Amino acid sequence: MGSHHASREAVSTASAGRPRRRHSSEFKARVALEALKGQKTLNELASEFGVHPVQIAQWKRQLLDASAGVFESGGAGTGSARKNSWWSSSIRRSAS
């Protein structure tokens, strides 16, 4: 029984070792766009941006899933001007 308790402590210590981080939408979009370019592996991007490769894959999928909404009526005009200009410049850079 004592060893079972010790393993539970190790799990809770390991999971509490790194606090959960919140990333901005701009950061997630930048990472997802880099993943979409396909110039680096998910592991390379994970090392570069300091996030797990699985997280990058999720953000990439979310970006792809939401991308069709940009072409819907009012889709691009619903966000702030700052975010729209960031997206525009990011897309231009990724297309180069």
Contact map, one row per residue, 1 for C-alpha under 8 A:
111110000000000000000000000000000000000000000000000000000000000000000000000000000000000000000000
111111000000000000000000000000000000000000000000000000000000000000000000000000000000000000000000
111111100000000000000000000000000000000000000000000000000000000000000000000000000000000000000000
111111110000000000000000000000000000000000000000000000000000000000000000000000000000000000000000
111111111000000000000000000000000000000000000000000000000000000000000000000000000000000000000000
011111111100000000000000000000000000000000000000000000000000000000000000000000000000000000000000
001111111110000000000000000000000000000000000000000000000000000000000000000000000000000000000000
000111111111000000000000000000000000000000000000000000000000000000000000000000000000000000000000
000011111111100000000000000000000000000000000000000000000000000000000000000000000000000000000000
000001111111110000000000000000000000000000000000000000000000000000000000000000000000000000000000
000000111111111000000000000000000000000000000000000000000000000000000000000000000000000000000000
000000011111111100000000000000000000000000000000000000000000000000000000000000000000000000000000
000000001111111110000000000000000000000000000000000000000000000000000000000000000000000000000000
000000000111111111000000000000000000000000000000000000000000000000000000000000000000000000000000
000000000011111111000000000000000000000000000000000000000000000000000000000000000000000000000000
000000000001111111100000000000000000000000000000000000000000000000000000000000000000000000000000
000000000000111111100000000000000000000000000000000000000000000000000000000000000000000000000000
000000000000011111110000000000000000000000000000000000000000000000000000000000000000000000000000
000000000000000111111000000000000000000000000000000000000000000000000000000000000000000000000000
000000000000000001111100000000000000000000000000000000000000000000000000000000000000000000000000
000000000000000000111110000000000000000000000000000000000000000000000000000000000000000000000000
000000000000000000011111000000000000000000000000000000000000000000000000000000000000000000000000
000000000000000000001111101100000000000000000000000000000000000000000000000000000000000000000000
000000000000000000000111111100000000000000000000000000000000000000000000000000000000000000000000
000000000000000000000011111110000000000000000000000000000000000000000000000000000000000000000000
000000000000000000000001111111000000000000000000000000000000000000000000000000000010010000000000
000000000000000000000011111111100000000000000000000000000000000000000000000000000000000000000000
000000000000000000000011111111110000000000000000000000000010000000000000000000000000000000000000
000000000000000000000000111111111000000000000000000000000010001000000000000000000000000000000000
000000000000000000000000011111111100000000000000000000000000000000000000000000000000000001000000
000000000000000000000000001111111110000000001000100000010011000000000000000000000000000000000000
000000000000000000000000000111111111000000000000000000011011001000000000000000000000000000000000
000000000000000000000000000011111111100000000000000000000001000000000000000000000000000001100100
000000000000000000000000000001111111111100001000000000000000000000000000000000000000000000000100
000000000000000000000000000000111111111111001000000000011001000000000000000000000000000000000000
000000000000000000000000000000011111110000000000000000000001000000000000000000000000000000000000
000000000000000000000000000000001111111100000000000000000000000000000000000000000000000000000100
000000000000000000000000000000000111111110000000000000000000000000000000000000000000000000000000
000000000000000000000000000000000110111110000000000000000000000000000000000000000000000000000000
000000000000000000000000000000000110111111011000000000000000000000000000000000000000000000000000
000000000000000000000000000000000010011111111000000000000000000000000000000000000000000000000000
000000000000000000000000000000000010000111111100000010011000000000000000000000000000000000000000
000000000000000000000000000000000000000011111110000110000000000000000000000000000000000000000000
000000000000000000000000000000000000000111111111000000000000000000000000000000000000000000000000
000000000000000000000000000000100110000111111111110010000000000000000000000000000000000000000000
000000000000000000000000000000000000000001111111111110010000000000000000000000000000000000000000
000000000000000000000000000000000000000000111111111000000000000000000000000000000000000000000000
000000000000000000000000000000000000000000011111110000000000000000000000000000000000000000000000
000000000000000000000000000000100000000000001111111000000000000000000000000000000000000000000000
000000000000000000000000000000000000000000001111111100000000000000000000000000000000000000000000
000000000000000000000000000000000000000000000110111110110000000000000000000000000000000000000000
000000000000000000000000000000000000000000100100011111110000000000000000000000000000000000000000
000000000000000000000000000000000000000001101100001111111000000000000000000000000000000000000000
000000000000000000000000000000000000000000000000000111111100000000000000000000000000000000000000
000000000000000000000000000000000000000000000000001111111110000000000000000000000000000000000000
000000000000000000000000000000110010000001000100001111111111000000000000000000000000000000000000
000000000000000000000000000000010010000001000000000011111111100000000000000000000000000000000000
000000000000000000000000000000000000000000000000000001111111110000000000000000000000000000000000
000000000000000000000000000110110000000000000000000000111111111000000000000000000000000000000000
000000000000000000000000000000111011000000000000000000011111111100000000000000000000000000000000
000000000000000000000000000000000000000000000000000000001111111110000000000000000000000000000000
000000000000000000000000000000000000000000000000000000000111111111000000000000000000000000000000
000000000000000000000000000010010000000000000000000000000011111111100000000000000000000000000000
000000000000000000000000000000000000000000000000000000000001111111110000000000000000000000000000
000000000000000000000000000000000000000000000000000000000000111111110000000000000000000000000000
000000000000000000000000000000000000000000000000000000000000011111111100000000000000000000000000
000000000000000000000000000000000000000000000000000000000000001111111110000000000000000000000000
000000000000000000000000000000000000000000000000000000000000000111111111000000000000000000000000
000000000000000000000000000000000000000000000000000000000000000001111111001100000000000000000000
000000000000000000000000000000000000000000000000000000000000000001111111011100000000000000000000
000000000000000000000000000000000000000000000000000000000000000000111111101100000000000000000000
000000000000000000000000000000000000000000000000000000000000000000011111111100000000000000000000
000000000000000000000000000000000000000000000000000000000000000000000011111000000000000000000000
000000000000000000000000000000000000000000000000000000000000000000000101111111000000000000000000
000000000000000000000000000000000000000000000000000000000000000000001111111111000000000000000000
000000000000000000000000000000000000000000000000000000000000000000001111011111100001000000000000
000000000000000000000000000000000000000000000000000000000000000000000000011111110001000000000000
000000000000000000000000000000000000000000000000000000000000000000000000011111110000000000000000
000000000000000000000000000000000000000000000000000000000000000000000000000111111011000000000000
000000000000000000000000000000000000000000000000000000000000000000000000000011111111000000000000
000000000000000000000000000000000000000000000000000000000000000000000000000000111111100000000000
000000000000000000000000000000000000000000000000000000000000000000000000000000011111110000000000
000000000000000000000000010000000000000000000000000000000000000000000000000000111111111000000000
000000000000000000000000000000000000000000000000000000000000000000000000000110111111111100000000
000000000000000000000000000000000000000000000000000000000000000000000000000000001111111110000000
000000000000000000000000010000000000000000000000000000000000000000000000000000000111111111000000
000000000000000000000000000000000000000000000000000000000000000000000000000000000011111111100000
000000000000000000000000000000000000000000000000000000000000000000000000000000000001111111110000
000000000000000000000000000000000000000000000000000000000000000000000000000000000000111111111000
000000000000000000000000000001001000000000000000000000000000000000000000000000000000011111111100
000000000000000000000000000000001000000000000000000000000000000000000000000000000000001111111110
000000000000000000000000000000000000000000000000000000000000000000000000000000000000000111111111
000000000000000000000000000000000000000000000000000000000000000000000000000000000000000011111111
000000000000000000000000000000001100100000000000000000000000000000000000000000000000000001111111
000000000000000000000000000000000000000000000000000000000000000000000000000000000000000000111111
000000000000000000000000000000000000000000000000000000000000000000000000000000000000000000011111
